[in-house]
Structure formats: structure tokens, C-alpha cells
Amino acid sequence: MPKLRRVRPALWIAAAVCVALPASASGAVEIGRAEAGPPNSRCMAGGNTFIQSNTGPTTPSYAVPAGGGVIVNWEVEATTVDETLKLKVVRPTSVTTKFTVVGESAGFFGFPGPGIQRFPARIPVAAGDRLGLTPGTDFHGCVRATSDPSDIYRSVFADPPVGSTFTTSGPNPQGTLNIAAFVEPDVDHDGFGDESQDQCPTDASTQGDCAPPETTITKGAPNKTKKHKVKVKFKSSEPGSSFECKLDKKKFKPCKSPKKYKRLKRGKHKFKVRATDAAGNTDPSPAKDKFRVVR
């Protein structure tokens, strides 16, 4: 019987992040909350930056959870269309009213409304970082009023740049920013979300496909044969792969399935085949098949 190898399930990795991404991929965590419809209160004049500094026990957290990661997209309810919006990510300091800007999204303008709008991002974050929003002039729907005194947001009449530390007013009246963000793990700490932005989450030097294919022999030679010819069939876990084969002590050479050998010598033989995917990743453990020509 041929020696068969079990196929690994192919790892699905999404393409570049876009506004059509699902709300939360496997492993991603949603922080904050974006809700459509009333009641909403309008933001102050444009140029303010609003920070969600605290939330009550019944309110979703606006802080990045343990482990950190990368914000790959974010949402806000938009009730006007001709405004520029920017997500801010800030880090608390030892002073309650001071925060340091650790990241921000691109500014978005002219999106359709009203309703929940989603925007792409790539913002590396650490545990405890907080969400904020810098809206345009007279933007509606920035804050949702609450009755919980623990729901505290603060503001500053400025758009502080990344790396700066600023002092907020506050606290403002009870409320929560009407925004949400989605944080994906970043195991290799390369600044790309492992679910939708990084096809190689184990190697920080690349974000392209680095997972090798799995090679499987689907039909091997008989364990013992009196014939001096054999045929071996094989496949790859990744469509579009190329193959290399070798017999006994010879070198690997390009081949296709099925691979046929003729005029084989009597005795034991060992066949190996390995797949290379379209990205150039080669199976490090070739599939093997052993057989014997008995006369």
C-alpha cells in the first residue's frame, strides 16, 4: 500500500482590508460601540478631539484588551455626509486629563449617510489604549448620552498629531462616543493584523503568503511488484502548485502527476515528491512512497 500523508487544512487569509470586511473576523475583538438612530447628541464645533476615557460596567469597553494588536477597521454613525472624520487612538498617562496620541486613521470625507459607516485602518495598538474621534465642523451623532456617571468622555479643541501629549477638558456630560473599532492579533509584531492584513503572521519580514503547501501521494506503487515500471499519483493542498520528484539517491527534478518510471532495477526503491506553491513556498517534508521490484 502507498504511504499517504494527511492533508493540512488550507489557511484562509483575507485580502487587503476594505470597507466590505465582516464586522469581526475570527480572533478579532470589537471595542467601543456604534449604533444607528436616536438618541444622539451633536459634537461641538469642528476641530475638537473627543476621547472615551472611562465607561461603566454595562457599557462596552473602549480600551484595547490585553495582548494589543492592530485596528484594521472602524465604524461610526454618520448623519451628515460633507464632513471629515478621523479615528484617534490615545494612551492614558499618569495624569487623568492627559493622553498621548499613538495612532490615527486617514481622514474620510464625503461618505454616504445616514447610517453606520465603516472605514479601513492599520493602527498598531497596545493594551489599555483608548478610542477617540476627531470630527469635522458641526458633525452630528458623535456622542450618545447615557445616565451612567461612569461613562466619561473628554475633549480638546485641537487635532493633536501622533506622538504628542495633550490635556483634555473634562469630564464632559455623561456619554459614549458612537464609534467602534476592530482589533486583530499581531503575533509577529509587524504592525499588520493577522486575520485580514498579514498572510504570514509568523514572520515579521513579510506579509505575503509564507505557508508551504502539503504534498500528498494519492496513489502509490504496489508494495511489491514483479513489473519493472510503476506509476505514482500525487497532489498539493494549494491549487496551482508545481512539483519536484526524485527516485532513490537521485536529485529532485520537475515532474507532473502521474509520475511514471520504467526499466526499474530489482530491489527496494524510495520515491519522494514535494510541492511548491505559486508564492514560491516549498513543502519542507516531501511525501514518500516505498516499493520493491521482486524480479
N, C-alpha and C positions, 0 to 999 in steps of 0.2 A: 504494500500500500504506500502511496506517496505521503511524504511528510508535509502536512498542511499547516499553515500559520493562520492564527486568528487575526481578523482584520480589526484595526482600531477604528472607532467611530471618527469620522472626519470632524474637525473642529470648525464650527461656523463662526466666521468673523464678519461683521458688517462692514460695509464700505465707509467712506468718509462721512462724518456726521452731517446731517442736513435737517431741515425743518420737518421732514416726514418721519423722523425716528419715533419709535414707540415711546410711551411715557416712561417706561423703566425697563431696561434690558436686564437679563439675568445677572445678578450681582450688583446692579446699580441701586443706589439709595436715593430716595426723594427727600429733600429738605424744604422747609417752607410750605406755603400753600397758595395756589392761585385759584380763585373762584370767580365764576361769571355771575353777573346780576347784582342787584342791590342787596344789602345796603353798602354803599361805598362812599367815602369822603374824598374830596379832591385834594391833590397835593398843593403845597404852597407854590409861590412863583417859581418859574423855571430857574435852574442853576443850583437848586438845593440838592444835597445828597442825603438820603434817608437810610438809616441803619436800624436793623432789628436787633436791639441789644439784649432783650430778655423776652421770654414767653412763659405763660402759665402752664400748669400741669395738664390742662385739657387742650392746649394749642400745639400743633406740630412744631418741632424744633426747627429753628433757622440756623442752627450751628452744624458744622461739618462733624460727622461722627468719628469715633476712634478709627485710626488707620489712614484717614485722609483719602486722597485720590485726586481725581480730575473732574471738574464740572464740564460736562460735554454738551448740555443744552439747558435752557431755562425758559420759564413761562411767565407771562404777565397778562392780566386782563386789560385790554385796550378798548376804551370807549371813544377815543378820538383817533384820527389817522395821521394828521400832519404834526407829529411830534417826534423828537429824537429820544430814544431810551437807551440806557446803558446799565448793565448789571455791575455792581461793585462788590468786591469781596474784601472784607476788612478783618483785622486781627485785634482782639482786645489787648489793652495794655494794663499796667498795674493801676492806672487811674481810670475810674469808672467812665468818665466822659471822653477819654482819648482812645483813638483807634488808628491803626496803621493800614494803609491800603496795600494789599498783597496781590491784587489782580482785578482785572476788569474785562468786560466783553467789548466787542466793537459797538459803535453806536448805530442804532437801527432807526430808520425814518421812512414814513410813508407806507407803513404796513396796513393791511386791511383790518377793519374793525366794524362793529364791536365784537368782543368775544375773547377767548383765551388765545393768545399768540405765542408761538414757540420760536426760539432763536438758537442757532448753534453757538458753541463756545469751546474753548480749550483753556481752562484755567486751573493750574495745579493748586491744590488746597491742602491744608493740614487740619488735624482735629481741633475743633473749637473756633475755626474761622466763621465769620457771620456774613449773612447776605445783606446787601444794600441795593439801592436803586437811585440812579440819577436821571430824573425825567426831564422832558422839555417844558417849555413855558405853558402854564395853565393845563397841565396834564390831569385828566380825571381818572379816578379809580386806583390811585396809588396805595391808599391805606383803607383797611376795613376796620371800623370802630368795634371795640369789644367792651364788655363790662368787667373783664378781669384786670385788676390793677397790676398784675404781674406782666401783662402784655405791654412792654415798654419799647417804643421806637424813639430814636433821636435823630437830629438833623443838623446840617451845617450849610450855610449859604455859600456853597462853593462846590467845585468838581475837583477834589484833590487828586493829584496824579499818583500812579503806582509808586510805592516806596516812601510816600510822605506820611507823616503823622498829623492828625488834625483833632481839634477839640470840638465836641458837639454841644448843642444846647440840650436842655432837657431836664427830665424826660418830657416828651410831648404827651398829649392826652392818650389814654389807653387805646391801643390799636395794633394791628399787624399789617406788615407790608403784603400787598396782594401779589406776591411773586413766589415762584418755586424753582428749584434747581435740581439737577440730577447728577449725582456723583458716582463715577465708576472707579473701581480699584485701579491702582497703578503699581503693579508688583515690581517691575524693574525700574521704577522711579525715573522714567524718561520724559514725563510731562504729557503723556498721551493716555487716554482712557483705554483700559484693556478690552472692553467689550466692543466698542464701535470705532475706535481710532487707531488701535495698535494690533496688527496681525501677528506680532511677535512679542508677547508680553513677558517673555523670559530673557530677552536680550535688549539692553538699552541702546545698543549701537544701531538698531534698525527697527523700523515699524512695518516693514514688508513681511510677506509670508516667510517664516523660517521653520515651519513644522514639516518634517520629512514625511514622505508617503510610506505606506506599509505595503510590502510586496507579498503576494500570496500565490502559491502554486495550487492551481485548481484541479489539475490532472497530471500526475507524475508518471514516471515509468514504472512497470511492474517491479516488485522487489527482486524477483528472479526472472530472467528471460533467456530463452535459447536463441533468440534473434540477435543480430549484431546491429540493430538500429532501434532507436527509441524516439518518442515524441513527448515533449513536456509543454503543458499549457499553464499560463500564469496571468496575473492581473495586478493592477495598482489600486490603492484606495483613492487615488486622485486621478480623475479623467485628464487626458492629455499628457500623461507621463511617458517618458521614454524608458528603455530597458537596456541593461547590460547583462550578458551571460558568460559563464565560464564552466569548463568541464575539467575536473581533476586539478592539475597544477598549472594549467594554462591561465593566461591573463584575461580579465574581463574585456569583452568586446560588445559593441552594439548588437542588439538582437530584437526580434519580434516574436510574439506568441502566435502559434506554437513554434517552439524551437525543436528542430529535428537534427539528430545525429545518426550518421551511417558509418559502416565499417568499424564498429567498436571492437576493441580487443577483449579477449576473455578476462574476467576478473571483476573486481569491485570498481565502482565509479561514483563520483560525487559531483552533482550538478548544483550550481548556485545562480541566482538571478536577483538583481536589485533594480528598483525603480528610481527615477529622478523626475521630480515634478516640474511644472512649467516655470517655477521660480528658481530652479537650479538646486533644490534640496534633494539630496540622495539618501535613500534608506540606509542607515548605518548597520543594519542587521539583515543581510540578504536572506531570502528564502532558500531552503536547501532541500535536495532530494537525493537519496542514495539508492543505488540498484546494483545488481550483479548480472553479468553475462556468463552463463554457466557452460557454454561450449562453443 
